[in-house]
Amino acid sequence: MKMEVKNMRITKEELPACNHHSDCFANREGKCITLTDTNFKRGDCPFYKTEEQLNAERKLDKKTKAK
């Protein structure tokens, strides 16, 4: 499902379904809050990461930028 993003505010109903990883940081009640299309040609989401992975990357990024 491709959707046209006219502005940054979309309703929950307009978010694409996410049936790939229920523990993904961007999965909210079966909807992806990050991507506009969740149909992947290879079958798995290339952006998948858990909340813990995301937080670890953010921490590392902050440390790197502080140097």
N, C-alpha and C positions, 0 to 999 in steps of 0.2 A: 504494500500500500504506500504509494508516494503521495505526499501532501504538499501543498503549496503553503509556504510560510510567509504570510503578509506582514505580520508583526510578531513580536516575541511572546505575545500572550495568546495561548491556545487553551482550549478547554481540555479536561481530562479525557473526554470522549474522543477528541481528535488525536490523542497520542497513539502511536502504533502499539499493537499488542507485542508483548515480549514473553515468549514461551521457551526461551533458551536456558536461562539461568535465574532461578528464583532468588539466589543470594547475591545478585549483581547490585552494585551501588546505585545503579540507575533504574532498577526495577521497582516500580511502585504499584503494588496491587495488580501485577500482570501487565503493566504499561511501561514503556521505555520513556523516561523523561529527558534523554539525551539525544537520541537519534530520531530522524523523521521517517526512516524506512528500516524495517527489521527483517527484510527478505534478503538473506545472504546467499550468494551463489555457491559458497563452499559449505553452507549449512550451519556454521557456528559464528557467533558474534565476535568480530575482531576487537571490540572495545571492552569485552567482559573483564571485570575485576571486582573483587569483593570490597566491602567498605574498609576492611583492614588494609588491603593492598593499596587502596586509594590514599588512605591516611598516611601510610608509610612513605609513599611517593611524595606526598605534599611536604612531609617533614624533611625528607632528603632534599627536596627542591629548595626549601627555606634555608637549610644549612648551606647549600651550594651558593645561593644568591647572597648570603651573608658574608662570604669570603671576599 
